[in-house]
Amino acid sequence: MTNDNAMHKKTLDTKTRNLILVLFLIGVFMGSLDTGIIGPVLPSIEQTLHLTSRESSWIFTLFVMAFMIGSPVMAKFSDFYGRRKIFILDVILFGIGSCLIAFSMNIESIFLGRIIQGFGCGGIFPVGAAFIGDEFPLEERGKALGILGSVFGISAIGGPLIGAALIPYGWNWCFTINILIAIFIIIFAWHILPEVENERKLKIDYLGIITLSLISIFLSYGLNQIDSSNFINSLFSMKVLPFLIIFIILIPIFFKVEKRAEESLVAIHILKNREIRIACIETLSYGIVYSSAIFIPSLVILSMGLNDQLASLMLIPILGANAIGAPILGKILDYVGSRKIMMVGTILLTIGLIAIAIYPSNFILFLIAGLLIGIGLITLIGAPLRYIVLTEAKPYERGPTSLSLSWVLVLSTKQNHMKEGQARQL
C-alpha cells in the first residue's frame, strides 16, 4: 500500500491536487453546513409537526449518534477499500438521508433520514483528511488542511444564514439543497479521485462496532436529557445519571475489545504516541471552550444591553477568525511547525478569554478578544493537530486517527443545539 501511495504522490500534479482539495471542501462544507442549518430550522419543524423542543432535539441527537458510529467505521473501511469508494459512499448516504427528510411527512422519516445523514457525514471529513495525508506532499499538507479546516468556520456562519433565507419557502428546502450538492460531489469525485487498490483484506471488528454504538447511544441520550437550567438535579436524575454511568463503564470495555481485535476499529495503540496523546488533550480542551461560545450572546446582553440579534453578531469575530485564519495558519505551518503555532495560539486564546472575563462591557476590546479567541481555537483544533495526527500515523491508520477531531466538532455543536432548545423552552 505504501508503494502505491508513493506512486500516486508522484503522478498527481498540482492542478489535480487543487481540484481534489476543492472536492473535499465542498463535501465537508455540505456536511458541516447541515449541523449549522438545523438551528433555525427546528422551530419550523416543531410547529409543522407539533413537537416540543425536547422531542425535536432528537433530530440532532440521532445525527450525533450516527456520526460517532459512522466516523470510525467509514474511516477504517477507507483504509482497506480505498478513499474514493468510501468517500462516494458517504456522500450517497448523506444524499439519501437528505432526500428522506426533504420529502418526509412525519417525524419518523426525519429521524431515519438524520441517522442515515449522520452515518454518511461521519466519514466525509476523516476520509478527506486521510486522503490529503496519503496524496499531498509533506510541504503542502499544512496549507491543504488549513483550507479544509476553514470550512467549519464558514459553515458555522453560513448555516444559520442559509437556513434563515430558505425557511420562508418551507423548511424542507434546507435539506433539498443537500441533494443537489451531493449529486454534484458524486459526479465530481468519480472523475477526479484516483483509485488506489489495496491487497489487504479487512476483518470487520463487529464487537468493536457494537460496543462503540452502545457508547454513542448512552452518551448522546444522557446528554440530551440534561436540563441546563437545573443542571445538578437533572445530572443526578434517573433520566441522565444511569446512562452516563453505563457510558463510563463501556469505555474501558471498548479499549479492551479493541486491543484484542485482529483489525481494531480504532487504533488504540496510537495513544502510546506522545504527540497524539497531546493532540487528544488539546482536542478535548477545544471542545470545552468552543461549546461555551453559545453563552457569549447572553453575556453581551447582560453587559452591554444589546438586543438578541446584535448580541448574536458578537460571535462573528470568533467564527470569522476561524474561517480566515485557518488557511493562513496552514500555510505558515509548512514552514514554522505545529508546536510553535499551537503555543502561540494557546497564549492568544488565554489572553482573549481573560479580556472578555475582565472587561465584558468594552465593545472594542470585546471584538479584539473575539478575534484572539477565534485564532487561538483554530490553532488548537485546526491544521496543526491534523498535521500531527497524519504525520505520526501510518498510512493505513490515517482514517481512524483523524476521526477524533470530527467527533469533538460535532459534539460541540450538539451541546450548542441542546442549550438553544432549552433556551426556547424557557
N, C-alpha and C positions, 0 to 999 in steps of 0.2 A: 504493500500500500504506500509505503514511504517513497519507493521509486516512482510509482505512478504520480504521486503528488509533486515530486520534484520535476517530472516531465511536464506536468501541466503548468507549473510556475514558469517554465521556460517558454512555453508555447502561448500563454495568454499575454497578448500585447496590452499596451496602456489603454487603448480605446475599448477593448473588450472588458478590461477590469473596470473601467469607468461605467460602462453600460451595466455590468453586473452590480456595481455599487448602487446605481440608480434603481435597479430592480429591487434590491433589498430595502432601499429607502422607502419605496412605495409600499412594499409588503409590510414593513414594520410600522409605517405610518397608518396603514389600514387597520392593523391590529390594535395599536395604541390609541388611535382615534376613537375606536369603539368603546374604550374604557372611559374616555373623557366625554363622549357624546351622550352617554347614558344618563348623566346627571340631570340635564334639562328635560330629558325625555320621560323620566319616571313619573312626574306629576300627571302628564297627559295619559300615560298608560293606566295609572291609578284611577283617573277619572273615567276613562273609557270602560275599564273592566271592573270598576267599583272595588278597588283594592285599598287596604290600609298601607301605610308606609312600611310597616313591618313585613307585610306579605310581599310588597313589591321589592323589598331589599333582597329577596331570594333571586331576583333577576341578576343581580350582581354576584351574590354568594355562590350560585351554581356555576357561574362563569369562572370564579376563582378556583373552586374545587376542581373543575375540569382542566383549568390551566395548569394547576400544580401537578396533576397526574400526567397531562399531555406533554409537558416540558421534558422530563427525563425520558419518557418513552420514545417520543419523536427524535430527541437528540441522540439517543442510543441507536435507534433504527437508522439514522442518517450516517452513523459511523460504519454501518455494515452494508446498507442498501444504496448508499450514495446520497449526497446532499440534494442533488437535482430532483430525484424521485420523491424524497420525503418533503422537500420544500413545496413542490407542486401539490402533493397530497394534503399538506397542511392548508394551503390556500383553497383547495377544493372543499375541504371540510368547513373552513370558515365561510365560504360562499354558500354552502348548503344550509348551514346554521342561520345565516343572514336571511336566506330565502324563506325558511320556516317562520322566522319572526316577522318578516315583512308582510307575509300573507296570512298570518295567524288570526284566528277569530276568538281564541281563548287563551288563558294563562298557561295551560298545559303545553300548548305548542310553543309558546315563548320560552318556557323553561327548557324544553327539549332543544330548541334552537340555541339557547345560550350554552348548554352543555356541549353541543357539537362545536359551536364557535370557540369556546374556551379550550377544548382539546386541540383543535387545529391551530389556534392562535399561540398556544403554548410552545409549539415547535418552530414558529416562524423566526423569532429573534435568535434563539440558540443555534439554529441551523445556519442562519445568515452569518452570525459571528464566527462560527466554526469554519465556514467556507472562506471567510477572509483570512483566518489563520492558516488555512491549507494553501490557498492560491495566491495570496498577495505577498510580495517581498517584505522582508522584515522592516525595511526603512519606510514602507508605505502603510503599514498596519495601523499605526497610531492615528494618522490622518483619516483613514477609512473608518476606523472605529469611532473617532470623534464625530465625524459627519453622521454616522449611524445613530450615535447617542443623542445628537441634537434633535432628532425626530421626536423624542419623548417630550422635550420642552415645547416644541412647536405644536404637537398634538394636544398637549395639556391646555394650551391657549385656544387652539383651533377647534377642538372638540366641542366645548360648550357654545362657541360662536356659531359653528355649523349647525349644531343641534337647535339652537335658538332660531336660526334662519329657516330651517326646514319644518319645524313644528307647525307653523300656520298652514302648511299643505298636508298635514297629517303625520303623526309620529312614525308611521310605517316607512316613510321616505328616508328617515335617518338610517334605516337598515337596508333599504333598497339600493342605496348608493354603493354599499359594500359589494353587491352582486356584480355591478358593472366593473368596479375596480378589480375584483377577483378574476373575472374573465380576462381582463387585460393582462394581469400579472401572470396567469397561467400560460397564455399565448407567448408573452414576452420571455418567461422562464424556459419554456420548451425550446425556443430558438437560440437563446443566449447562453444558458448554463451548460458547461461541459459535463459529460457523463464519465464518472470515474468508476471503473469496475473494481470490485473487492472480492478476493477469493476466500476471505474468512467467512465462516458460517455463523450466524447468530443463534445462540442458545438462549431462548427467551426466559427471563427471570420472572416467572409467573408469581412466585411467592413474594418477591420484592414489589411487584406491581400491586398485588392485593394489599400488602402492608402499607405501602405508600398511599394507596387510595383511602384506606381507613384513616390514616394520619390526616390527610387532606379534609376528609369529611368531618371528623370530630373537631379539628381546629376551626374550620370555616363555620360550622354550626355553632360552636361555642362562642366565637367572636360575634356572630350575627345576633346572638341573644343578649349581648351585653347592653345595658342601658347606661349611656354616658352621663345622664342627668342624675343617676343613682348608682354610681359605679361600684362602690364597695358592696352594697347589698345585692346587686344583680350578679356581681362576680362570684359571690358565695351562695347563690341560689341554686336550686336543683336543675334549672334550665341551662346553667352555664358550667358550674364547677365540675360535675361528673364528666362532662365531655372534654374539658381541658385536662383533667387528671388522666383520662384514658389517652389523650393525645401525648402527654408527657411520658406515660408508661410505654407507649408504642415506639417512641424514638429510639431507645436502646435496643429494642427488639428488631427494629428496622436495620440498625447498624450491624447487629449480629447476623441477620439474614443476608445482608449484602456482603459481609466478609466471607461467608460460606459459599456464596453463589459462584458458579463457574464463570458466568458472564454477568457481573453485577450490573444492576440498573444504574446505580450511581457509583462512581469510582471513589469509594470511601478512603482508599489508601492515599489519595492525593492530599488528604488533610495532614499527612506527615510532612508535607512540604511547607516550610515556614512561610514562604511568600503567599501561598494560597490560604493558609490559616489567617494571616493578617488581612488578606482580601475579604475573607468571610466576616471578620470582625468589623472591618470598615463598612461592609455592605449592611450589616445589622445596624450600625450607628446611623447610616444614611436613612434607613427605613424609619427609625425613630424620629429623626429631625424632619424628614420630608412629610411624614404623616401629620406632624404637629403644625404644618403650614396652614391647615384648614382653620386654625384659630386666629390667624393674622387679621382677617376682616373684622372679627369680633373685637380684637384688641384696638383696631383703628377706630371703630365706632365708639368705644368707651373713652379712648384717649384723645381723639380729635373731633368727635362729634359729627363725623361724616355719615351719609346715608348708606344703605346696603350696597347700592350699585357702585358708588365711588369707593367704598371700602374694599369691594372685590377687586377693583382695579389695582389696588396696592400689591396684589400678587404678581402683577406683570413684570416688575423688575427682577424678581426671583426666576420666573419662568423664562423671561426674555434672555437673562444672562445664561440660563441653561441652553437655550436654543442657539444663541450667537457664540457663546464661549466654547461649546463642545468641539466644533471643528477646528477652532483656533488652537485650543489646548492639544487636540490630537496632532496637529502639525508640529507644535513645539515639542511634543512628547518624543517624536522621532529623533530629536537632537539632544534633549535635556535628560530624558529618562523619567520613569514613573515615580521613583521615590521622591525626588526633589519637588515635582509638581504636587504630589499628594501632601507633602509637608507644608508647602506654601498655601495650598488650598485649605488645609485644616486651620492654619493661622487666620486666613481671611474669614472662614466660616465662624470661628470663635469671636473675632472682632465684630462681625455683623450681628451675631446673636446678643453679645453684650451691649452693643449700641442700642438695639431695639428694646432690651430689657431696662436700660437706664434712662433712655430718652425716647419713650414711645410717642410723645406728643410733638416732637420736632419733625415736621413734614419732610424737609430736605434731607435730614440725617436718616430718616426712615427709608427714603428712596435709595440713598447710598448704601445703607445697611442691607437692603434687599438685593442689590447688585452683588455685594460681597458674599452674601449667603448663597445666591444662585451660582456664582463662580466656585465657591467652596464645595457645594454639593456635587457639581459636575466633576470635580477632581476626585471625589470620593467614590462615586459610582459610575463615572463615565469611562472614557477611553483608557486611563491609567490602569484601572482594575481589570478591564477586559484584556488589556495588553499583557498584564502579569499572568492572567489565567491562561491565555492562548500560548504564551511563550513557555510557561512551565509545564503545561500538559502535553502529553504525547499526541500525535495526530489523531489516533483513534479514540482519544478521550476528550477532545476539544468540545464536542457537542454537550456531553453531560456536565463538564466542568463550567460551562458558561451559563447554564440554566439558573443557577442560584441568583444571579443578578436580576434575571427576569422575574423570579419569584418575588424579590423584595419590591420591585416596581409595582407589580400588580397587587400585592398585599397592602402596600402603602395606599394605593388608590382605593382598595377595598375599605380601609379604615376611614378614608375621607368620605366615601359614599354612605357608610354606615352612620357617621356623625351627621351628615347632611339630612339623611332620612329621619333621624331622631330629632333634629332641629325643626323639621317640618311638623313633626308631631306636637312639639312644644308651641 
